[in-house]
Amino acid sequence: MTIAAITYHRPATLAEACALGRQHGSDAAFLAGGTELIPDYQRERETAQHLIALDSIRELRGISEEDGLLRIGALTTIAKVAASPLVRARLPALADAARAIGSPQIRSMATIGGNFCRAVPCADTPPAAIACAARVRLAGALGARELDAEAFFTGVRKTALNPGDVLVEIVVPVQPHHSGTSYQRFARRRGPALAVAAVAARVTLEQGRITGARIVLGAVAPTPLIAARAAALIEGEPPSDALFERAGALCAEDALPISDVRGSAEYRTELVRVLARRALHEAVARAAGSAQ
Amino acid sequence: MSGELMIRLNVNGEDRALAVRPNATLLAVLRDKLDLTGAKRGCGAGDCGACTVQVEGEPVASCLMLAAAANGKSIVTVEGLARDGDLHPLQKAFVKHGALQCGYCTSGALMSAKALVDRNPDPSREDIKTSLSGNLCRCGAYGRMVSAVEGWKEYDGVTLDARPHAHGERDQQRDHAVVGHGVTRYDGPDKVTGRAKYTADLRLPGMLHGKLFGSPIAHGRIMRLDVSKARALPGVVDVLTAADVPDAWYGVSPAREDEQLLAKDLVRYVGDEIAAVAAVDEETAERAIKLIEVEFEELPAVFDPVAAMAPGAPVIHPEKPRYAGNINTRVDWHFGDVEKGFAEADHVREQRFVGNRTYQAPMEPHAALARWENHAGRLTIWTSTQTPHYVHRSLSRMLGMPMGSIRVIRPPVGGGFGAKAEATPLDFCSAIFAKRTGRPVMMEYSREEMFRHFRGRHKQYIDLKIGVKQDGTITAVEQRVVLDGGAYTSYGVITAYYAGSMLPTLYKMPNYRYDGTRVYTNLPASGAFRGHGVPQPRFAFESLLDMIAEDIRLDPIEIRLRNAMTPNTRTCNALDISSCEFTATLERARDTSKWIEKKGKLPRGKGIGVGCGGFVSGAGYPIYRSDFPHSNAVIRVHEDGTGISLHIAAAEIGQGSDTVLVQMAAEELGVPYEWVWLADCDTTTSPLDLGSYSSRVTLMAGHAVQRAAAKVRAQVVAVAAAELSRDAASLVARGGRIFVKEDPAVEMDWAAAARLAFSRQGPVVGTGSYQPPKNLGGDFKGGAVGTSPAYSFSTAVAEVTMDLETGQISVDRVTDFSDAGTVINPITFHGQVEGSIVMGLGETLLEDTLFDAKGRAMNPNLHDYLIPTMYEIPEIHTAAVESFEPNGPFGAKEVGEGSLLPVLGAIANAIYDACGVRVTELPITPEKILRGLAKHGPATGVRA
């Protein structure tokens, strides 16, 4: 299937990209890896006449750590996020989420920024990033701003981006001492497949008790969903299977899944319960490992 | 910047400056501007990996990358792998390991493998699976790809030849020089280099592109159709509606011609073709399609076959009163006396089973390229089909042209599995466009259109009842099946009969009743899919037999052994079984899988199960009544005797039929495999063959080839006999030599003898043909379906591990033993069985086409219709049992379809063994497992 005729722009700087985006407003789309945008064009879900390719803007690429902040440029490919020793060491949940996406062909094209900006409910990296308390930095024709990653997602395929805004980078703060993260997802096959349900978790342990927790549900609501009740339940408690079973049940109660070809709402709810418990166990194990 | 952009690419080491449209994908530019058609279009959505190329060393889906975005980058395609004419070791490894079948995914898989070994020359099996997990292979050659990539370095500096691979399995001992040996695939080198040109890879000067416009609604009457805007679009050359095409009913089954090329009045499913456009390029044709205006009187639609039979249901074929109640086909068979049989049984159990609407999903989309030969009023068509003859005949009837004026050429076909067994609207419309415009016209389905055209598996609703004696002996079987036929017949009449006819071939059943009803619904038409009509009844039977075995406390393999078919037996439905080593397949699968040590002894969450199957080796009768021999071959020796051309129109669609036919020709001629050329499948040079369906090629085309070769050999040997002053009967031709059997030192070079023969008589030619025995089958309605010169048998044992919290199922191991008669080529034999296991796994666990309440497809793509990837494959052990089929060439019979049949039941039974949940509706999804676990808890008799 061919895609409709478009006007192709290739701005050299971020400012130029933002200006072009603002100029064309809703008739503009930013091109990163294209793995979601091109199919969206094919299905006419995307019809913007102006395609603004971001690939020559160098500041959108790369992974670095400075002043305790891990910065992942929006145009960093999913393959690079998955393979980054820095991400692996600091944010294993995010590395696992990246590795779960698509095929090697898709991962070498797709970008973390694209995974955020297309904002499909089953996207893998957003829940993991949110569990790690990530923030997003946006550039716009009117200047830069930063948001909590969870505030970036406003609905199915909807984000806080205004016309002309470009997602510049994902910024992840230093993870608390003695914390561990996990990303658990379920898909119908081991090979490339979209998530039916997913749970990301970060747990901080001190002296055998959970002192902090973030639990984020994926693919079971229009946006990544923070399971605050489950997190509150386990804070202050020593980790145990019974506790995590109860936390999983709370996550399942909070999920807002739909039924579609990948699974029924009922099944997704059950998956959330199981995946939340597994994510908490893995996060605790990793937290305990990090303390040694 | 909305005009063309200038970009620079370094492609396979050459710098190229190109003007491209901004919306052109890299794949389109490689294929259309650079004629690098090794990268294939399989899905257009990044799901299948057939378009994989390396960009700056990384594997990418070139269908999702804009060419503009590749500007300045270096690109390697499969055409760039060979260096100075020497293939890359990976390419040689793929050929030698049999890591390819239809070849359509091969270039993409090779490029993923190349990207891997560039980075990591010593990859582990896990690395390989990860790296190739995005390359879908419907032939299921995954295991061989893993081995090929793992051993790729062995092929560095090695010359690629046809000799059997060092790891070439040989299960049987036969005194043959070529047959029975794992020589490399005839089409292997072309398929690993991108040289094999599939239909959509062909380009002709002035070629137009056609697209079809299908109904957006499931059932309605066309009130207004306006194509004027489409016609007016610049670049559009022609538009077809019903008024422009023959007003004829057609269909592959002469008994039920119920399709119209373009809908005149009624549309019957979402996608039913209404109009077609031909334009200067595909993009223009697609834009024109969107300008077609149509208004309908929408009619109530029905999507369930049982509802479709109810009084007051929408009538789908009102023009044809014979289909009252939407009933397309009724079968009512009764053999023996089932009432008496059930009365004699000690135990009777019945169960309802429901199948799934699975799609063949060959990796290559259907395509046709037609050229009108103006000077002669003739048509040439290149088409992706497994049945060139049926396409030929359908074109002749539709166009009102004698077959002699139509030339059908079948380029390499990227998989079929039944999806390409009849003429499609692409064939007809491209031909009509070509005639009207005088220009060649290419038409291809998109992946979504493939799902709409369908012709996949009938979803069957099966009520099965089996009665047994206390010792497990079957006394009676009763099966009632309702088949969801979709909107048209396709092969469905035959499907309805096959669903009943094959059950009695495996187990002896003195009394059998089969009641089959194929029903029209407003869904895409179901057709013939590997194992034609039988996999779901076989799944039901194998499941119910296990349930009964448990009831009467008999081991599942034991109950099968007690009822197993024996050689030289006539079944209750009058099918004649000749060779039959079914018992051997059961015993060897039992022993090799260590069944006795495992069955009933595995921890909860792990299970083992058995399933059996078998199929015809070619249908005993053709689709339409005709006295033509079913297969025909011509063999001609080249003048200097060192080359031989085999002309046969059998259809290589990945199964390896070209290779086994060449082997049989070489064996019978007495020459090396490498001497034989297979002529292109072209109706002007190759005589009729009915094609690749009903697993008929090895046996039927094999006979034709063997007979043609024997005639050639006789002519050459006669010359040698005269030269050596020996009696021809005392001579043997083998390996390019002709010698005295009792005194091998007395010999003559085969080619020298052939040269002499040519010098004396002119062309040395032999012809051969094959017609199945006359009067096969019983004298009852439908008695022809299921008849065959020979039947295959197989047993599979599956072992699974389950996640009892999510319901996820992993198939760990499958052990399969087949009775395929003499194995002509062990590599293609094992490849077929392994592919069946992979496909069967998908049908059992993953696959189903789904529709919304309006009949619109919900998953017509390869990211929601999930087929197995390299990650899903179990450890597979396959082998052939010793067997010889008297009705087959060299003792051979089929394996390609029969080997699918055991898989569904084996996995279902293993799942029950693992968790106590008996899922009777396919596919067996994790969700159904959890529902079952919640309902029953751990079933009684299952280990805690």
Interface residues (C-beta under 8 A of the other chain):
Chain A: M1 T2 I3 A4 A5 I6 T7 Y8 H9 R10 L31 G34 T35 I38 P39 Y41 Q42 L51 A53 D55 A79 G102 S103 P104 Q105 I106 S108 M109 F186 R188 R189 R190 G191 P192 A193 L194 D260 V261 R262 G263 S264 Y267 E270 L271 V274
Chain B: M1 S2 L5 R21 P22 N23 T25 A28 G44 A45 G46 D47 G49 T52 E58 P59 V60 A61 C63 L64 M65 L66 A68 A69 S112 A115 T130 S131 S133 G134 N135 E282 E283 E286 R287 S446 E448 E805 T806 Q808 S810 L846 L850 M858 N859 H863 D864 L866 P868 T869 M870 Y871 E872 T925 P926 E927 L930
